[in-house]
Amino acid sequence: MDIVGFLKSQFICHLLICYIFIASGLIINFIQLFTLILWPINKQLFRRINCRLAYCISSQMVMLLEWWSGTNCTLYTDPESYNKYGKENAIVILNHNFEIDFLCGWNFCERFGVLGSSKVLAKKELSYMPIIGWMWYFLEIVFCKRKWEEDRKTVMQKLLNLRDYPENFWFLIHCEGTRFTEQKHQISMQVAEAKGLPKLKYHLLPRTKGFAVTVQCLRNVVSAVYDSTLNFRNNENPTLLGVLNGKKYHADLYVRQVIHILIPFWHTEMRIPLEEVPEDEQECSNWLHKLYQEKDAFQEEYYRTGTYPAVPIVPPRRPWTLLNWLFWALLLLYPLFKLLINMINSGSSLTLASFAFVIVMASVGVRWMIGVTEINKGSTYGNNDNKQKQK
């Protein structure tokens, strides 16, 4: 292992990175709180400011993937669609199989300049999570309790609020509702059999009601749907802890359009105009189920050949994620080191013990934040038979 690789694997480096993320995140959350006074005066200014404040947080995570880990992200698409990315509002359908798939989705947003304004449909519990959850609140992220009878009205209202959003945005949605595990897949396929739906090999059944409402509410605002399928080469099993350790992964992201969803999967293009997605809820549900059958076929093809049937493009890496992180590092590390030197010079056992306690608590907090992304510690949503009412 070279010296750079050795340093990246050291816990002290991880602690400093997490200190910068946590300290800067809380500062930005505090600033976001004060922007609330702008909402009744100038709502659009409030939104523009919060897009840039949110970028200061989320871009630090992308920096870890792009610059610290050096992970390669190859986009498979067609040049005509590629030229439209970042220049229009879009709904982005993502598969949910890996611990860092959310991070690769953010990387996709960053490469096309919509990271700060990107939206998601997220579980309500995340809104209470400091830094990212609070950041999402100010970004008008759509939160749900995963109980559709309670969620429908709230989700619709939140989506309708985005109709006059002043920035181009991508709405990222995991239609499966939860991350893929073998147990969840087995239960999901039992539901498919009971409902007479074709079984999927590499995906859970999509929960269609949330997607249908999203399409209904954002019609005439969103121009297209990007069906995105993420895989990693050489059977890599990426983790956030691996990224933090500087491990390099090789991601392949396929973005495609289905012009007529009923035709064989190999006759497809790369971008789905939203007007081609049915507006009727039942028809939209059928459309989405067929889309996932095709996604399954593409997964099968990728595992067989190691590639996708499209042009591989590596979008240029932008410097802003690194520059943003360096700014916060310079701002926050100096007072930390100065405090540490003063504490050591004081010679006080109580002071040093207090500092050691803070370090221990910080390391526990870092491990907890990483644990949120781990598959084996993920949501139990979808694990129980009596909860498998497909949305």
N, C-alpha and C positions, 0 to 999 in steps of 0.2 A: 504494500500500500504506500502511495506517495505521501508527502508531508501534508498536501492540501486535503487529500482524502482522510488522512489521520485526524486532522483538525476538525473536519466536518463531522466526524463520528464522536467527538468528545462532548460530554454532558455539559461542560461549562459553556461551550459555544451554543448549545441548544438552549441553555438557561438565558443567555444574553439575548438570543433571538426572540425568545418568548417574552422576556422582560420588555423589549422594545415594542413587541406587538401588543402586550397587555397595557403598558403605560400609555402608548400613543392611542390605542383604542379607547381607553377611558377618557383621555383628554378630548378626543374627537366626539365621543358620546356626550360629553359635557357641553361642547360647543354646539352640537346638534340640539340640545335642550333649549339653548338660547335662541335658536332659529325659529322656534315655535311662534315667537312674537310677529314673525313675518307672514304667517299663514293668513290671518284675516286682512292683512294689508296688501300683500303681493304674493299670492299662492305660487305663481310660476317661478318667481325669484327664490322662494323657499325650496322649491323642487330642484332648481339648478344648483343651488349651493349644496344641498344634501347629496346630489349625485357626485359632486367632487369630494365632499367629505367622506362618503362611502367608499369612493375609489381609494382614498388614503389607507383604508383598512383592508379591503379585499385584495388590493394589489400587493400587499405584503405576503399574502398566502400564495399568490401567483408568482411572486418573486422567488419563493422557495422552490417552486416547481421548475421555473424557467432558468434561473441563474444559480441557485444553490445546488439543486439536484442535477440540473442540466438535462432534464428529461426532454426527449425529442417528441414532438407532436406533429404527426403528418396528417394532413387533411385530404380526404379523397372526395372529389367533387368534379363538376365541369366548369370550365373557365367562364362561361356565360353567367352561371349562377354566382360564382366566386366574386364577380365584379359588383354584385348587388349586396353582398354581405356587409352589414354595418351601415347601410344607406337606407334601410327600411325597417319598420317594426315587424317582428316575427314571433311566432310561437315555435319553440324548439323542443321537440320530443326526444328525451334521452333514455337510454336503458340504464338500469340501476343494479349493476353486477359487481362493482369494485368499490373499495374503501375510498378511493380518491376520484371517483367519477365526477363528483361535484367540482373538484378542483380543476379537472380537465375541461369541464363545461365553462368555468370561469376563465380558463386560459383561452378557450375559443372566443369568448366575449372580449377579452383583452386585445387579442390580435386584430379585432375589427372595431375597436374603440367604443364598445358599449358596456364595458364592465361596470362602470359606476352607476349606470341606469338599469342594469339587468334586474328582472323580477323573477320570483319563484312562487310556487304554491307550496307552503311549508306547514308542518304541524305546529299547533298552537304553543306547545311547550317550548319551542325554540325562541319565541318572542320574549321569554323571561331570561334568556341566556345573555350575560353581559357581553358587550362589544358587538359581536355579529348579530345577535338577536335584537339588541337595541338599535343597531345601525339599520336593520331591516324595517323596524317600526317607522323610522323617519323616511324610509324609501317607499312607504306605502305597500309593503309586501303583503300578499294575500295569505293570511293564516287560517287554518281550519282545525277542527277538533276530530276529524275523521268520522263524524257521525252526520251523514248527509242531511238528515231531517233538520238538524240544528244548523248545519253549515250553509245550506243553499242560499238563504237570504243574505247572509253576511258576505259570502264569496261573490255573489252577483253584485252587491253594492260596491265592494272593493274593486272589482274588475271594471265596473262602469265608471268609477272615479278616474281610471287610467285613460279614458277616452280623449281627454284634453292634455295629456302629458306632453311637456314641451321638448323632451329629448327623445331621440330614437332609442327604443328599448327592445330587448329580447325577453320573452316570457318563457322561462325554462320550466319544463314540467316532466316529472317522472310518472307516467300514466299507470305504472304498476303499483304505485302507492307506497311501496316499501322495497328495501333492498333484497335481491335474490338470495335465497338460501335453499338447500335441498329440501328442508322440512317445509318451508313455505311453498316451494314448487310442487311438492307432492300434494299438499292440501289444495292448491290452486287448480291442479289438474283433476282432482276429484270433483271440484266445482264445475270445471269444463265438461266433464263426463255427464254430470247431473243435468246440466243445462243444454246438452247437445251441441257444445261448441268444439271446434277442432282443438286438439291438444297442442301445446307449445313445448319445445324441447329446451330452449335456452332463456325463456322469459316466463314471467307470471302473467296471468290474464290481466289485460288492462282494465282499469276502473274507469268506465266511460263517462259517467255523469259529470265529473269535474271537467273533463276535456270538452264535452259538449257545451257546457255552460260558458267555458272560456271562449270557445269559438263564437257562440251567440253574442256574448257581451263585447268582444273585441272585433267583431266584423265591421268592415269599413275603416278600422283603425290599424289593424295588422294586415300586412300585404301578403304574407306567405307563411306556410308551415315548413320547418326544416326537420325532417326525420333523421335523427342522428344516432348512429350505433358506434359505441366505443369498444375497442379491444386492445390488448397488449401483446406484443410479439413474444415468441419463445415461451409461451405459457407463464409469463411474468405475473406475479401476484402482488401488485403495488399496494403499499400502505403509507399512511401519513408519517408514521415513525421512520419508514425507509427513506422518504423524501427528506425528513429532518436530518437523517444520517448521511445525506448527500448521495444516496443511491440513485443511479440513473436508470430510468425506464424508457420504453419505446412504445408510445401510444399511437394507434391508428384510429382516426375518427372519420366515419363515412357519413356524408350528408347527402340525402337524395330526395327526389321528387317522384311521386307516383302519379302519372297523368290520368290513367284509368285504373282504379284499384283492383279491378277484376281480372286484368290481363296478367300473364305470367311475369314473375318477378324480374326476369332478366330484361324485360322491355320497359325500363324505367329511366326517368331523367332525374334532375337533381334538386328541384325546388317546387314546392306545392303551392300554387296560388290559392289563397284562402277561399275564393269563390268556388273552388272545386270540392271543398269539404262540405258535405250536406248540412243544412241548417236544422232539419228535423232531428229531434233527439234520438229516436230509434234508428234512423238511417245513419246518423253520425256514429252511433254505437257500433252498427254493423261495419261501417267504414273503418273504424279504429281496430276492430277485431281482425279484419282482413289485412290491415297495415301490419299488425303484429305477426300475422302468419308469414308475411313477406320478410319482416325483420328476422324471423327465425330462420328462414331460408338463406338469408345473407350471412347470418352467423354460421350456419352449416358450411357455406361456401368459404368463409374466412378460415374456419378451422381446417378445412381440407386443403386450401391453397396458400394460406398465409397472406392473402391480399384481398382487396376489394375491386370490383369491376368499374373503376373510374380513374381519372387522372390524379396521381399523387402530387400534392402541392404543400410546401412548407411555408405558411404565412410568415412574413418577416417578424422577428422578435423586436418589440419596441423597447426603448430605454427607460420609459417612465416608471415602470415597477421598481427597477433598481435604484433610480434617482430618488424616488419617494422614500424607499427604505433607508438609503444613505442619509437623507435629510433627517429622518427621525432618529437614526443611530447617532449622528453627530449631536443632535439636540439633547438626547436622553442619557447617553453613556458618560459624558463628562461629569454631570452632577452625581451619577452613581459612583464612579471611581473616586471622585473627590470625597464623597461621604464615607466610602470604604476606607480610604487613607486616614481620614480624621478619626474614624472609629478605632483603627489599629493603633494610631498614635496616642489615643486616650488611655489605652491600657486597661480599660474597665472590663472586668469579666462579665458583668451584667449586660453591657452594651454589645460585646462580642457574642454572648449567648443569644441575645435578642436578634442579632443579625443572622446568626446560624438558624434560628427558628424561622425567620422570614424566608431564608433560602429553602428550608425543608418544605414549608407551606407552598412556596412558589413551585417547587418541583412536583408536589402533589397536584397542584392546580394544572400544571402543564400536562401531566399524565392523564388527568381527568378530561381535559380538552381533546387530547388525542384519542382517548377512549370513546368519545362520542362518535367518531368515524369508523370504529372497528366493527366488522360484520358480526363477530360473536358477541358483541355487547350492544347490538343495534336494537331497534324497535321490535317488540313482539307482535306488532300489528301484522295480521295475516297468518299467525301460527295456530289459531284456534278455529276449529271447524264451524262453530256457531257464530263466528264473526266474519265468515266468508261471503258476505253479501256484496257482490261485485257492484262497484259504483259506476 
